């Protein structure tokens, strides 16, 4: 009796079935993509706060993701982050501000803006120019922001009302004209209420940033991020005359601490400018939005208002800003997915609820326009688009150099020598 077909080809049928099963199983397995876990480090942001930011993100480029967020204490953040890289245990994504890019640049795996998923046109469309100017090097993106803060003018409403001053100053010329009126003296001609916190370095919270702003408002540069060179000694054409912006800015800033100057406003006896403002001893304080809570913590009943930063030219706004956001570690094994996650974390659609909940200045162009008339955030929203900054080789050391240059001028008013030393110190900081 002849063998049946099955018996005759039994071995081939079994082998074929096994091969078919393997093919089908492999196809099914490949269609179910492996979940990627991304570790994220942050500071001043709790896990529940990060969850609010990330709760809608379940896939990146079609790949399932989850986030393991770890909050690090502020005082430990930079040290712990450096240690994590030394021991090859860095997070995939970490929170950073633009002033830290000089220190952390080598720890970041930048996003190539020549690729299709995200390019320079997307960046220009999504964010103000300050992001491209400060977070892009050689057409590579080093971070994306969730918030942009900027220097603004805090003013004491009670003082302004009592002196019949209806509105805060809009230009530096208006500031100067208000100084004699705002300055309060005792019988010994000592200042008991300061008009404005400017003139010194160490006792003014944001002295380095105010000086940097004055330089930029005179069309000056500080450090070119691409060439890594100091530009403080470059002369520029302002109103038809060639000037040195750095020297002119130092002269303008330090005049407020010179007792023989008609605009004398500040001396070291006042202590810290933020505390003086909170204690009703200072009429005008220059600070960031983040300073608002610090002021209210010291004096919850202080009656103050917020105004846009004074300008040199009312028709050409130049403001000083800083931004905080996320970047991707050079040690991550999931660079593309991590950058995709950063893009989603900082997108308008995702971040709007986060911005509303924490009432912080937004960073994306479309959200910025929504806040122009907001009582608390309107000033900072309007200033975001005209904000500038500069490359910090090392944030702490850069600010120290600025403060020391300013304070030295209270002893020796040689502005040319001061600027030369400042340029030399910043150059050494870059190369060291």
C-alpha angles and dihedrals in degrees: 000000000000118000117256119252092255094050091046094052098025095123094048092047092051093047091048092050091051092050091048091049092051091049093049093045092048091050092049092047093050091051090058102069120212114256114246121216116208121197113215127192124199143165128218088012122099124214091254089052092050090047088058088055097045104032095102095050109092099141136032116196087346093305117121112242138183129189129229102199122194123186114213123200112257095239091050100040103095094039094047091046093052090047091052090057093046090055094040091243101113123148118257091235130020139182117250141160124226093250089064095055093093091057098040102033094107091051093058129088100212126214115247106234091202091074126094103243095064128001142167092277090057090050093051091047095048105038142032119267093260089074094057091043096050108026102042123079122174090347092305122121117226103182145355122221134234095185139016119206125187141186113271138171119262113195133188106243094198092055093047092047094047090052093045093243103151101193138019118255119275099192136036089247089060090048090054092049091053097049097085090047095047095043113098119197134190126224090279092054091251118145111252096168118031121217097213139357102243138108106066134064113217099039095049112079097213100026095131093050093046090052091047090051092051090052091050093047086059090054091256130143129217109189126359105222096204098049094031090226132137114242101184094114095052114116120222137191112254119175091339097311130097112236139165104245093200094054094044092048091052091051092050095045099045095047089080091067097046110104093206093053121100089229095051106150113146144043136167093262089076090067114204119009096220091052091046090053091049089050094052092249096112126055100195125033124183111213150130129267088255088063091065095081091046090056093047091048089058095042117009091180097054111129105218140147136208126232137174117273115274114258133212089217116030089204095054114049117203117176135176118238144170130197138205127207148119135302137179126250122242087226098056118120090206104053098152094046091045093052090046088054091049090052090053094043091055099039120117093239091055102037102045095089090047092052092048094047096050096032095226129148112274125233105204120088097235093049092045091060090052091061102049092107097037112126095222103028104028095096093051094043091054092047096049095080094053096040123122135181138173139236113275112204087195117359098214095043094044092054090045091055091051093048094046092049090053095046093047089059090063086067101032118025095200098129094179093056092043092054093046091052091046090052092048093049092050091047091052090048091054094050096042 
